[in-house]
Amino acid sequence: MVCGVKTLGQFIIEKQSDFPYAKGELSRLLRDIGIASKIVNREVNKAGLVDILGDMGTTNIQGEEQKKLDVYANEQFIAALTSGGECCIVATEEEDEIIHIESPVSQNAKYIVCIDPLDGSSNTDVNVAVGTIFSIYRRKTIDGRAVLEDVLQKGTQQVAAGYVIYGSSTMLVYTTGKGVNGFTLDPSIGEFCLSHPNMRIPECGYMYSVNEGNYGHFPDGVKKYIKYCQVEDESTKRPYTSRYIGSMVGDIHRNLIKGGIYIYPTTSRSPNGKLRLLYECNPMALIIEQAGGKATTGFERILDIEPTELHQRVPIFIGSKKMVEKAEEMMLMYTEKSPAENKVADAKLNDLGVVGGID
Ligand code: P6P
C-alpha cells in the first residue's frame, strides 16, 4: 500500500487469483494499458500548451478527421502493448486494419486488444473530458499468426474491459467480469489508486444523454422515450435532466455514478448507429452490466452480437437497468407499426402518462 491507498498494480496482483489459467499475463497487460494511459494523460493535460491540438490533416477509416492527440494516443498504446509482450493483435479505431504485434517478446502472446485510443477527441480543443476505451480477449486460434477471427468475438467473450477518463481528474475504470473498480490517478506519486471499489449503477436514474439535434431522424420509439423523459410526473421524478457532452466516456461515467441512460440510436446519417461495436459498445456494455445496468441495441443485448466487421457500428441504449428497459418498451411499441397500430401504442403510452405526439 502506497501511503494508505491500494495502487492499480497491487489490486491487479491481488485479484490475479481470480484467473486460474492466467500466469500473470492479464495482469501485465492491464499494467501496460495503465502505463500508456499515464503517458497520454500527461499530453492531454498540457494539450493547450504544445502544438498537439488541432488536426493532423488526415482521416481515419471512419472518415473522421484525425486530431494530433488521438494519433499520439494511438501510438502510445500500440507501443506499450508491443513492449509488454502479452498482446498479439491490436484493433484500433485509428487504423483501417488489425495490427499484428510481432516483436521478440510477443512470440507467445495470447491476448487481443480492441481500443479507441482517444474517444471524443474533438473535445480536447475545448477542454471537455475525453477517454480511452479498451476491450481484451484471449485469442481463439491455437498457434501461428493470430487472425481477424481472433478479433471478431462476441462481447460475452471479453476477459476484461475498461476505460480511462481524462477529466477533472484522471480515472481508470475496469472489470474482469467480477465487478467494476475505479482508480484515480494521483499525479504526486504517478499511480492509479483505488478510489471507487465495487462500482454499482443506480437501478433508475434521472438523466438522459442523447444528441437531440438528431431528433428529426430518430426512430419513433426513441422520440417517444425522449417525450416520456420530458413529461411532468412527480412520482417518477420526471422531467429528467438532459446531459450530453459529446464524449461517450464522459456521459457514461457520470451515468455509472449517478444513474442515467446514454442513447446513440440509428439516424439518417448513421443508419447502423455511430458507435463502434468492438472498441466502444462491447467494453462499455460489459462494464455497465457488471455494475448492474443494461446495454442493448434497443432490441438485442450488445454483448450477444456476433461481430462481422472490424469497425462495425451498432445503435446503443446503455445505463440504469429500469431506464434502458423503459426505452426498449417504447422501441418495441413503435417499431415498424402501421398508423393504426401506432394509435393503439399511443393509447398505451397515454396510460403510462406520456402525453403529446411524437413531433
Ligand atoms: P455526435 C465521439 O465522437 C463519439 O464517438 C462519442 O464519444 C460521443 O458520445 C458521440 O460520438 C458524439 O456524437 O454525433 O452526437 O456528435
Residues whose N, C-alpha, C, O or C-beta is under 5 A from the ligand:
A	BS01	P6P	D119 G120 N211 G246 S247 M248 V249
